[in-house]
Amino acid sequence: MKNRMSRYFTTTLVVLIALVVGFVAGCTSKSPVTSAENKNIQHAGAMPDNVKGVHTVPATGTIDVAFSPTGGIMSMIINEINNAKKSIQIQAYSFTSTEIIHALINAKQRGVDVRIILDKSNVTGDDKDNPRGQKEKELLDSIVSSGILVKIDSDFQIAHSKVMIIDGIDVITGSFNFTYSAEHNNAENCLLLHGNKQLADQYIQNWQWRWDATKPYSK
């Protein structure tokens, strides 16, 4: 009887100790992503009121749609850039298409105000699918050398928007990254929304928020 009571007491004590150790460890341990998560949460809370919420605008204008691989997206974007007269505002995750870069440089040379916000992976090479190398650096430096203003968005895990706003009235958006792979190797979609000023204004407000919050890239 004494042996059974002793075993019972010992087992109970072991269980209690394990529970206490687990509780203390859970209270004192820190997740390795806590600081990043907190940063994202805090930054999301800083979103201005004019950007927050669901924005409903009237359907107007026309819409072009194209798909990849090699379904016409690149030529659609290049044509729109070539027709820009006043301004091109861009948010991009990956930005390595030489065709698009050359079209933007040409637009800058004819007097179009071109401004670009890029995800930090374009500088740091954090994108594992497309680590930044010498070619990417040369492309980015060529953009800056042309006089185009470039800023780097480092405030989020990923600055994942793929947007061009042309002359404050046309909007290009969709899954399509501005890269060779997106055009030739991936299954992507892209919309070009013509002539909807209220819709473009919503994209401009979001673009302006990020532009004001980001730092210029320098070679």
C-alpha positions in Angstrom: 0.0 0.0 0.0 2.8 2.3 0.9 4.6 1.6 -2.4 1.4 2.4 -4.4 1.0 5.7 -2.5 4.6 6.5 -3.0 4.4 5.8 -6.8 1.2 7.9 -6.9 2.8 10.8 -5.1 5.9 10.7 -7.3 3.9 10.6 -10.5 1.7 13.5 -9.4 4.8 15.5 -8.4 6.4 14.9 -11.8 3.3 16.0 -13.7 3.0 19.2 -11.6 6.6 20.1 -12.1 6.2 19.6 -15.9 3.2 21.8 -16.0 5.0 24.5 -14.0 8.0 24.4 -16.3 5.9 24.5 -19.4 3.9 27.5 -18.1 7.1 29.4 -17.2 8.7 28.7 -20.5 5.6 29.8 -22.4 5.5 33.1 -20.5 9.2 33.9 -20.9 9.9 32.7 -24.5 9.8 35.1 -27.4 8.8 34.3 -31.0 11.5 35.3 -33.5 9.0 37.2 -35.6 7.3 39.1 -32.8 9.2 42.4 -33.5 8.5 42.2 -37.2 4.8 41.4 -36.6 4.6 44.4 -34.2 6.2 46.6 -36.7 3.7 45.6 -39.4 0.8 46.0 -37.1 1.9 49.4 -36.0 2.5 50.6 -39.5 -0.8 49.3 -40.7 -2.4 51.3 -38.0 -0.7 54.4 -39.5 -2.6 54.1 -42.8 -4.3 57.4 -43.5 -8.1 57.7 -43.3 -8.4 58.5 -47.0 -6.7 55.1 -47.9 -8.5 53.0 -45.3 -11.7 51.1 -46.1 -13.6 49.9 -49.2 -13.9 52.6 -51.8 -16.7 52.4 -54.3 -16.4 54.3 -57.5 -18.7 54.4 -60.6 -17.8 52.0 -63.4 -16.7 54.1 -66.4 -14.2 54.1 -69.2 -12.8 51.0 -70.9 -10.8 48.0 -69.8 -8.0 46.1 -71.6 -7.1 42.7 -70.3 -4.2 40.4 -71.2 -2.6 37.3 -69.9 0.8 35.6 -69.8 2.9 33.8 -70.8 3.4 35.8 -74.0 -0.2 36.8 -74.3 0.3 40.5 -74.9 0.7 42.0 -71.4 4.2 43.4 -72.1 3.2 45.1 -75.3 0.1 46.5 -73.7 2.1 48.1 -70.9 4.8 49.4 -73.2 2.2 51.0 -75.5 0.6 52.8 -72.5 4.0 54.0 -71.3 4.8 55.3 -74.8 1.5 57.2 -74.9 2.0 58.9 -71.4 2.1 62.6 -71.6 2.4 64.0 -68.0 3.1 61.4 -65.3 3.8 57.8 -64.5 3.5 56.6 -60.8 4.7 53.1 -60.1 4.6 50.6 -57.2 6.4 47.4 -58.0 7.6 44.2 -56.2 10.0 42.8 -58.9 11.3 45.3 -61.5 13.8 43.8 -63.9 12.1 44.1 -67.4 14.6 45.9 -69.6 11.8 46.6 -72.1 9.7 48.5 -69.4 12.8 50.2 -68.0 13.8 51.5 -71.5 10.3 52.7 -72.1 10.3 54.6 -68.8 13.6 56.2 -69.5 12.4 57.3 -72.9 9.3 58.7 -71.3 11.4 60.6 -68.8 13.5 62.0 -71.7 10.4 63.4 -73.4 9.4 65.2 -70.2 7.1 62.8 -68.4 7.4 62.8 -64.6 8.3 59.2 -63.7 8.4 58.1 -60.1 8.9 54.6 -58.8 8.4 52.8 -55.4 10.1 49.4 -55.2 10.1 46.6 -52.6 13.3 46.4 -50.6 14.2 43.1 -52.2 15.2 45.0 -55.3 18.1 46.4 -53.2 18.8 43.7 -50.6 18.2 40.6 -52.8 15.9 39.1 -50.1 13.6 37.7 -52.8 14.8 34.0 -52.9 13.2 33.5 -56.3 15.2 36.3 -57.8 18.2 37.2 -55.7 19.6 40.6 -56.7 22.8 40.4 -58.7 25.0 42.6 -60.7 22.5 42.8 -63.6 19.7 44.0 -61.3 22.0 46.6 -59.8 23.0 47.9 -63.2 19.3 48.2 -64.2 18.3 50.0 -61.1 21.3 52.4 -61.4 20.4 53.1 -65.0 16.9 54.2 -63.9 18.3 56.6 -61.3 21.0 57.9 -63.7 18.2 58.8 -66.2 16.8 61.2 -63.6 13.9 59.0 -62.6 13.1 59.3 -58.9 13.1 55.9 -57.1 12.2 55.1 -53.5 12.5 51.8 -51.6 9.6 50.5 -49.4 11.1 48.6 -46.4 8.1 49.0 -44.0 6.4 45.7 -44.8 7.4 42.0 -45.1 6.7 42.5 -48.8 5.6 45.6 -50.7 3.7 43.5 -53.2 1.7 46.0 -55.3 2.1 45.9 -59.0 0.6 49.2 -60.2 1.2 52.0 -62.8 -0.9 55.1 -62.8 -0.6 56.9 -66.1 -1.4 60.7 -66.4 -3.5 60.5 -63.3 -6.4 58.7 -65.1 -5.3 55.2 -66.4 -4.4 52.4 -64.0 -2.4 49.2 -64.8 -2.7 46.5 -62.2 -3.0 42.7 -61.7 -0.7 39.8 -60.7 1.9 40.8 -63.3 5.4 41.7 -62.0 7.4 43.9 -64.2 9.9 41.2 -65.2 10.9 39.0 -68.1 9.7 35.9 -66.2 6.3 37.3 -65.7 5.9 37.8 -69.4 7.6 34.6 -70.7 7.5 31.9 -67.9 4.5 32.6 -65.6 0.7 32.4 -65.7 -0.3 36.0 -65.0 -3.1 38.5 -65.6 -3.0 42.3 -66.1 -5.8 45.0 -66.4 -5.4 48.4 -68.0 -8.3 50.5 -66.8 -8.8 53.6 -69.1 -10.5 56.8 -68.2 -11.8 56.3 -64.6 -10.5 59.3 -62.8 -12.1 58.4 -59.5 -10.5 55.0 -59.5 -7.1 56.4 -60.4 -7.5 58.9 -57.5 -7.8 56.0 -55.1 -4.6 54.4 -56.4 -2.9 57.8 -56.3 -3.8 58.3 -52.6 -2.4 54.9 -51.7 0.7 55.6 -53.9 1.2 59.0 -52.3 1.0 57.5 -48.8 3.9 55.1 -49.6 5.9 57.8 -51.5 5.8 60.1 -48.5 6.8 57.2 -46.1 9.7 55.8 -48.1 13.4 56.8 -48.6 15.1 57.6 -51.9 17.4 55.0 -53.5 20.9 56.1 -54.2 23.6 54.2 -56.2 
